[in-house]
Amino acid sequence: MHLFPTRQFRLVCFGVLALNIIFFFSTILADCLICRPISSKWDFSVKGSCGNQKPLDLYIAIMNLIQDVIVLILPMPILWRLQMAVKKKMSLSCIFGIGIAYGSSLHSNGWRITDMHLIAGSAL
């Protein structure tokens, strides 16, 4: 935050942070409440019913991608106003881009807890 001293930028950063935190807790809540009883989400011996998980997963993935892009783009105008060579600015932008590409690959290749339970259950 010391690199970006303007009050407006800090307020935008805290706003984005607040939205990320709200989204985090709301997705955990939605993911837990999609099954009745809740314990049937992780304990397959409990009889219950679950809603359609795919639309929720798609919504979470899209929102994560949007949040990643926002976090990537947020510092770019200030970065490009710094007094340094254009080559260094491009290098820094690429480093941010590599970070977002890595984060996106984690989202697309991530393991879900229920997938791990299915694998563990089949090995028993």
HELIX and SHEET records of a PDB file:
HELIX    1   1 ARG A    7  LEU A   33  1                                  27    
HELIX    2   2 ILE A   38  LYS A   41  5                                   4    
HELIX    3   3 GLN A   53  ILE A   73  1                                  21    
HELIX    4   4 MET A   76  ARG A   81  1                                   6    
HELIX    5   5 VAL A   86  ASN A  109  1                                  24    
HELIX    6   6 ILE A  113  ALA A  123  1                                  11    
SHEET    1   A 2 CYS A  35  ARG A  36  0                                        
SHEET    2   A 2 SER A  49  CYS A  50 -1                                        
END                                                                             
